[in-house]
Amino acid sequence: MNFNSNRKFLDEDFLLENEFSKRLFHEYAKDLPLIDYHNHLPPDQISQNRIFENITQAWLYGDHYKWRAMRTLGVTEKYVTGEASDLDKFKKWAESVPYTVRNPLFHWTHLELKRYFDIGDLLSGENALDIYHQSSELLKGSDYSTRGLLEMMKVEVVCTTDDPADDLQHHQDYAKKPSNFGLFPAFRPDKSFAIENPEAYRQYLKKLGAAAGTEIKDYDDLLQTLQLRIDYFDFHGARLSDHGLEQMYYFRDNRFDEHKIFQKVIQGSLPSQEEIAYFKFRILLALCKMYQAKGWTQQFHLGAMRNNNSRMFKILGPDTGFDSIGDYSQAACLSGFLNELDKTDQLTKTVLYNLNPGDNEVFATMIGNFNDGSIRGKIQFGSGWWFLDQKDGMEAQINTLSNMGLIATFVGMLTDSRSFLSFPRHEYFRRILCNLFGRDMAKGELPQDEKWMGKIVQDICYFNARNYFPFPNQGKP
C-alpha cells in the first residue's frame, strides 16, 4: 500500500472546485479569527496552560468520534479507553485511519496533522511511530501548550460548557492572566430539571444550593437559586446558555402543579412521565425568561438519543461513543415553547441545532416565525451538529438555511469539541461554504461580484458572530 502517492490530497485548494471558490476562501475567509461559542474544552487546562506529554493525550483522550471508528474496526476497548499505553493507543488509531476514507475523520485527522504539526504524510500503521514522536516532541514545547494551540488557530473567543454549580474558579484565574483570547463560561442547567432520577436529583440540589449559598427546600427556592447562579455566571463573563434535550417541552394548559411535583421528588417518589415533562417545561420557561432579562443567547441542541448501550454505559459512563440520532417529533412543541416566550416579548436570541437531518427544513422555517426585526438574525438555525458536522451535513444545513431563511445572517461554525486539536474544523467549514458560493457564481446563479460575495462569506465566518454575542473584552489584548 503506497498510501502517500497522491500528493494532491489536502493541497491549498482542498474542497475548492473553481477560481471563485478559491478566491473567496484564500482572500476573504482563510485568515479571519475564530469565535468558538460552543465547545466542551476543560477550562482548567486552558487556565493552567497544560502541556501534553504526547499526541495521544491531546488527540485521542475524550474523542468519541475516533473511539466509535476504532470499535467498528474491531479494536478492543483496551486500546480505545482502556489500560494500553498511550503509544499503543496511537498505533491502533494510526492503523485505523486508512479505513476511515469518506468519513469526516479522514479529513479532520489529516487537516489537524498538517495545521498543527506541518505533517503532510497520510497517517497509517507504517508511519505511526515516526508521527507519534514528531508530534509529541512538538507538543512538549511551550508554543504547543493549550493556550498556544488555540492562539495558533487565531482563536479570539472560547466558550466552555459549565454546570450551574461550577464555581468558575478556572475562568476567574484565567481572566487575571495575560492572554490573546477571551475564555467565557456558558450556562448548561440540564441537571437542574433532571427529576427522572430522584435520588441523583436530590444530591445535585445540595451541590447547587451550596454553590449559591442557599438551601433548596421548595420550587421557589430552586428558581431563586438558579437566578443567583445566572447572576454569578453573568458577572464572570457568561453571555450564553445551552441545553441538550431530546425534544422541547411544551404544555398548553397548567395541568399539573410544579410545586407539588418538586415536593414529590424531594420526598423520594418518581413522578409520572407526563409530570416529568411538565416540570422540565416550567423550569425551562422560567430559565429562558431569566436569560432574556440578561440579554443572553440561549442554545438548544435537540434530537440526540443518548447512552443506547446500557452494558457499555455501566462500564464507561456517558459521552463515550454510544449515542445516536433520535427520531423525536420536534415542530409542535418547539413552536409552542418559543411562542410562549414571545407572547410576553421574553424570547431572547436563540440558536437551534437539530441532530436529525430530517428536521433541517423544520428548524430553518421555525426560526422565521420568531425573527421580529428587533435584532439581526435573532433566531438562528445552528450549524451542522455532531453527526452532521461533516461535508454533506454542512452543505445541507447551508443550503436549507439559504433556501428558507437568510444565510447572510448566519453566525457560522463552532467545534462542539473536547479536543484542543479540533479547530481546523472551522477551516473545513469555511472551505465548504466558499465552495458553495463559488459554485453558484460559476454557474451564474449568483453574481460574480467578488467583493460582495466575499463580504457575505466574511460575515458568516466571523463578523456575524462577533456582532451577535456581546462578550466582555472580546479578544483580550
N, C-alpha and C positions, 0 to 999 in steps of 0.2 A: 504494500500500500504506500504510494507516494502521495501523502496527504497534503504536502505543501507545494505541489507542482503548479497550481493555478494562482499566480500572484495577483490577479485582478480582483479577487475577492477582498472586500473591505478596503478598497482603494479610496482616494479622496472623494470620488463621486459615487460611493456606495449608496444604492437606492435612488439615485437621481437619474432620471431617464433622458432628459433633454437639456438644452442650454438654458432655458428659462428656469428649470428646477435647480440647476447648478448655480446660477447667479443668485437666485433667491436665497439659497442656503449659504453660500460662501460669502456673499456681500451683505446680507441682511440678518440672517438668523444665527449663524455659527458662533459669533463672539459675544453674544448677549449674556449677561449674568443669569444665574438661576435663582428662582424663588421656589423653594420646595416646601409648599404649605401643608403637606401631609406626608408624614413618614413615621416609622417606628424605631428610629435610631435611639440608642440608650443615651440620655443626656449626661449621665455620669462619665461616660467615655469621652464625650466632647469636652466637658468641663475640665476633666483631668488630663486631657490631651494624650490619650492612651497611645502607646506604640505597640504594634502587634509583633509577636515573636516570629510569625511565619504567615504565609498566604492562606493556609487553611483556616486560621483563626479569623482572618479578615474576610474571607470569601465563602467558606462553607458552613461556619457556625451560624445556626439560625436560619439558613436559606432553604425553606421547604420546597421551593421550586426544584432545586438541584436534588434534594432528597427524594422527591417523587420520581424523578427520572432514574436515579440510581436503583431504587427499589424495583422499578419497572424492568430494568435490565438484569434483575436477579442478584444485585449486590446485597449482601446480608447486612442487617442493622449494625453489626459490629463496625462496619466501615462507613456507616451513614451518621448515626448519632451515638454509636457505642464506644467501646473501650480501645479501639485501634489507635495507633499513633497518628499524629497529625500528618506525617509524611505518607503513611499508608492510606489514609483517607484521601489525600490529594491524588495519589496514584490511581485509586479506584475512580475518582471523578475524572481524571485525565483519560483513563481508558474508556469512560462512558461518553465523553464529549463527541467523538466521531459519529456516534449513533444518535445524536440529538439533531441531526440535519433536518431542516424545515420546522423545527421547534424554535421559538424565540431564544431559548437558552444558547443555541449555537451562535446566534448573532451577538447576544449580550456578552457571552463568555469572551469572544474574541475582540469585541469593542473594548471591554474592560482591560484585557491584557495589553492592548495597543495603547489606549489612552493613559493608563496609569504607569505602565512599565516599559512602553515602547517595544513590546514583543509582538512581532508580526507573524510569527510562525503559528500554524494551527495546532492547538493542543491535542495530544494523543498520548497513549501509553509509551510511545517510543521516545518522546522528549520530555516526559513528565518530570524526571529528576532534574534536568537542566533548568526547566522553567520554574520548578519549585525553589531551587536555590537562588536563581537570579532574582525572582520577585521577592522572596523572603529577605534577601540581603538588602534590597532597597527599602523594604518595609521597616527595617530596624533603624533607619536613619530618621532624623528629626523632621525632614521635609515630608515624610510619609506617616506622620502622626495622624490621629483622627482629624484634627483641625487642618493639618497640612493637606490631607486628601480632599477635604471639602474646598479649601482655597484653590487647590489645583484645578478644580472644575468651575471656578468662578461662582461659587455659591454665595448668594447675598443674604438669604434668609433660610433658616431651617426651623420647621415647626414639629416638635415631637408630639407624641400622643400620651396623655397623662391622666391618671385616675384622680378624681376629686380629693381623695385622701392623701395624695402626694404632698410632701412639704415643699417641693420645688427648690430644695436646697442647692441642687446642682445648677439650676438656671440662675439662682441668685449668685452663686460663686462665679459662674461664667461671666455674668454681667459686670463684675468688678475687674475683669481681666481685659487687657488689650487684645483685640481681635478684628478680623476683617469682615465678619459676617454676624448677623443677628441670630440668636438662639432663643426661641419663644415656646412656651408650652401651649398645648391645645387640650381642651377640657373634654374628657371621654367618660361620661357618667353612667355607662351601661350597668354597672354593678349596683347603682343606687335604686334601680327598679327591678332587679332580678329576683323577684319573690318566689320563683318556681322552686327554689331550694330554701325553705325557711331557716334551717339551721345555719347554712352558709350566709344567708342574708342578715341574720341577727348578729353574727360575728362581724360582718362588714360594717353594720351600723355603728358598732362600738369603735371600730377603726376610724370611720368617717367623723363621728362625734368627737373623738379625741383630737383629730386634726383641726377641728374648728373650735375646740374648747367648749363643746356643748354636750348635752345628754339628749339622745333622741328617744323620746318616750311615746310620741304620737305622730300622726301625719303632719300636723302643722310644724312640729319640731324638725321633721325631715326637710320640709320646704325651706324653713328658716336656715337650716344648716347648709343646704345646697346654695342658697343665696350668699351666705357668708363665704363659701368656697369659690363661688364665681367672682365675688369681690376680690378675694385673695389672688386668684389667677389673673384677673384683670390688672391688679396692681403690679404683678410681675410679668406683664407684657402679653398675656394671652389675648387674642382677638378672634379666636375660632373655637368652636366646639365640634365634636364628631360623635357619631352614633353608628354602631354596627347592628343592624336589625335584619331579621328575615323579611319582614314587611312592615309597613307603617300600621299604627293602631288608630282606630277611629270609631267612635260611637256617637250616633245622632242624638241619643237621649241619655239622661242620667239614671240609668237602670240600676246602678249599684252605688254604694257609699264607700268612697275610697278610704275614709277614716276607719270604717269597720273592717275593711279588707286588711288594712295595715295592722290593726289590733289582732286580727285572726292569725296573721303571720307571726307577730311578736309572741303570741301565746303558743306557737308551735304547730298550728294547723296549716294544711296545704289548701289554698283556695281553689276553686274550680278554674278550668282553663279560661272561661269567659271572664271570670273575676280578675285573673292574672292579666289578661289583655286589657281590661278596662283600667286597671291600676297603672299599667305602663302608659296608656293613653293620657291619663290625668297628670302623671309626673312629667311626661314629655311636653305636654301642653304648657304646664307651669314653667318648665325649664326654658322653653322657646320664648316665652314672654320675658323672662329674665335676660336672655341673650339680646333680644331686641332693645331692651332698655339700655344695654351696654354698648349697642352699636356693633355687636359681634356678627360674624358669619357662622351659620350652622351648616354642618355637613351630615348627610345621611347616606351610608353605604348599605344598600338594600339587596337582599337576594342570595346570601351565602347559606348553604346547608353545611353546617359545621359538625366536626367530630363524628363522622359517619361510622368509623371503625371503632367499635366500643372496646375491642380487645387491645388495640394499639393505644387508644386513649388512656386506658388504665395503666399502660406501661410508660408512655411518653408524655401524656398530658396534651393540652390544646396547642394549636399553631405549629403542628409538626408534620403537616402534609396530608391530612386525611379529610380535607374539606372539598366541597364541590359546588357547582351551580345548582341552585334550587329553582323550582318552577312555581313559586308563590304568585298569587294574584296580587297585582300592585296598584292598579289605576284607581279603583273606587276609594279605598282608604287613604291613599296618598292625596287625592283631590280633596277629600273631606277634611283631612287634618290641616292641610295648607289653607283651605278656605276658612276653617275655624279660627285660625290666627289672623287671617286677612280681614275678617268681619270687623274686628276692632282695630285694624291697622297696626297689628302687632306681629306681622310677618317680617322677619329680618332677612338680610341677604342669605341665600340658601344655595348650596351645591348638592345636587342629587346624582348619585352613582348607582348604576344598575349592574348586576353581575350576570344576569341572563340576557344574552344578546337579543332575545325575542322581545325585550322591553325597550329597545332603543327608541322606537317611534313613540311609545307611551311617554317616556321621560322627555323626549325632545319637544313634544307638543304640550306636555304638562307645564313646562316652565313658562310657556307663553301665556298661560291662564293667569299668572300672577306677576308678570312684569308690568308694572303700573306707571312707568315713566318717572318714578321718583329717583331711581338710581340706574345708571347704565349697566345692563346685564344683571339686574338684581337677582334673578333666579337663574341658576346655571345648570346645564346638563354636563356633569363632570366627565373627565377624560376616561378612556377605557381602563377599567379597574381589574386587577388581579388576573383572572384567566383571560381578560380582554385587553390587557396592555401589551399586545403583540401587533404585528403589522396589519393583519386583517381586521382585528378588533378596533385598532386606532382609526383605520380608514373608514370602517363602518360608522364609528361614532362621529367622525368629522363630516362624513357625507350626510348622515342623518340630521345632524345639527344644521348643516348648511342648507339642506332642503326644507327643513321645518322650523328653523329659527334663524338666528344671525350668527354665523361663525365669527364675524368680525368682533363680537363682544366676548368671546370665549376666553377664560382665564388660563387655559393651557394645561400643561403636563405637570405631574408630580411623580415621585418614585414609589411611595407607599411601601418602602423597603426597610429591612433591618440591617442592610449591608452598607458599609461606607464606600464600597466599590461599585455601587449601583447607579451612580449619577450620569454615566453615559446614556442612560435611558432617555434623558432629556434630548440628547443629540439624536437618538433614534427617532423620537417623536418629531423633532424639527426636520429631519430629512424626509420623513413620510409626509409631513404637512407641506413642505416646499415642493415635493414631487407631485402631489395632488394639484396644487395651484399651477405649477409649471406645465403639467399635462393639459390642463384646461386652457392655458394660454396658448400652447402649441396647436391645439385643435380649433382655436378661435372661439371657444366657449367663454373665455374671459379676455378682456382687453390686454394687449401686450404693452401695458403701461407698467414698466418695471418698478418705478418709484412708488406708485400707488399700491401695487400688489406687495411690494416689499414692506411698505408701512403696515398693511394688514397683517402680514406674517410677523413682523416685529411686535405688534400689539399682542397677538396671540401667544407668542413665545415669552414675552416679558412684561410689556407695559400695561396690559390689561390687569394682570395680577398685581403689579406694583400699585396701580391706582385703586384696585378693588379692596385690598387688605391694608388697613391703616396701621401697620406695625410701628411701634415706637422706635425711633433711632434706627430705621431700616438701613441695613448695610453699614454696620459700625465702621467709623473711620479708623 
